[in-house]
Amino acid sequence: MLLAGLFSCTTTHTLPTRPSATAGRPTEIWLFASPHLGQLRKASTPLTDVFTPRRQKELAALHEQLLRFRPDAIMVEELPEQQVRIDSLYQRYRQGQLVLDSLPDGRSETFQLGFALGKRLGINRIYCVNSPGGTSQSILNQGTNVALYEQATAEHRQFYKPVMEQFENGTRTLSGLYSFLNSPSFLQQLHTLVYRTPARVTNGTLKPDPMVDAAFINPHYVGAEFISVIYNRDLKIYSNIVTTQLTTSSSRILTIIGGRHVASLQGIFATDPAYHVVKASAYLK
């Protein structure tokens, strides 16, 4: 069993004091793209498991890079309905009473990143800012010009496939994986695939999905309708982030979230004068 203490770095240097919120100065926000770490695990490929000693060591190194940002609020891709559970688990974690590999979702970035960083920084709470509405990109599978979307999907998979293979065989570290997933080239290609290319698909239908109300889908604009489903969720996540900031008066926010949302949210926050979007390259090395 791996105790919670393994997730804290043993470095003894003193961390600099966090900056406090300054009236009139935009809130700094870092939208940090993360894979769902639990979903990376393959039973046949041990190094895909973040609980292995090597990946734990790499996580500690990644923590050091993220700590340089000095956030005073950490927000994660968990539904607000889970806030009570997250609060309870986090308090146990801070007290050294939580064994993460005893949790079904203990490999999640919520715990491996959010909890670990929060404890190091002395943050009292990890905030849940996700929104319902998650759906698969595969629900758009028919219509005029759907071949363009299918080709773009295949090209995107080929783009990141070598990086994932390197991670799986151990030639790429977790920090290296995160650097790639937060690179402008990856985020822009993913954003184009999800939020631009589908608009070219018309006269079709979406595969049935419990998260999508088909009654409001206009078949002629099926691709645009698909985009609107995902973008609607991003707007709700944006709302959860900004209302949490109003409640907490936080000045430096680290939001740990799936890469599909990052470029979209960066675009929303870039036009919000109350915020300044932080570039990952400023902290990830």
Stockholm file with secondary structure:
# STOCKHOLM 1.0

chainA/1-285         MLLAGLFSCTTTHTLPTRPSATAGRPTEIWLFASPHLGQLRKASTPLTDVFTPRRQKELAALHEQLLRFRPDAIMVEELPEQQVRIDSLYQRYRQGQLVLDSLPDGRSETFQLGFALGKRLGINRIYCVNSPGGTSQSILNQGTNVALYEQATAEHRQFYKPVMEQFENGTRTLSGLYSFLNSPSFLQQLHTLVYRTPARVTNGTLKPDPMVDAAFINPHYVGAEFISVIYNRDLKIYSNIVTTQLTTSSSRILTIIGGRHVASLQGIFATDPAYHVVKASAYLK
#=GR chainA/1-285 SS CCCGGGGSCCCCSCCCCCCCCCTTSCEEEEEEECCCHHHHCBTTBGGGCTTSHHHHHHHHHHHHHHHTTCCSEEEESSCGGGHHHHHHHHHHHHTTCCCGGGSTTTTSHIIIIIIHHHHHHTCSCEEECCCSCCCCGGGBCCSBTHHHHHHHHHHHHHHHHHHHHHHHHTSSCHHHHHHHHTSHHHHHHHHHHHHTGGGGCBSCCBCCCTTSCGGGCCGGGHHHHHHHHHHHHHHHHHHHHHHHHHHHTCSEEEEEECHHHHHHHHHHHHTCTTEEECCGGGTCC
#=GC SS_cons         CCCGGGGSCCCCSCCCCCCCCCTTSCEEEEEEECCCHHHHCBTTBGGGCTTSHHHHHHHHHHHHHHHTTCCSEEEESSCGGGHHHHHHHHHHHHTTCCCGGGSTTTTSHIIIIIIHHHHHHTCSCEEECCCSCCCCGGGBCCSBTHHHHHHHHHHHHHHHHHHHHHHHHTSSCHHHHHHHHTSHHHHHHHHHHHHTGGGGCBSCCBCCCTTSCGGGCCGGGHHHHHHHHHHHHHHHHHHHHHHHHHHHTCSEEEEEECHHHHHHHHHHHHTCTTEEECCGGGTCC
//
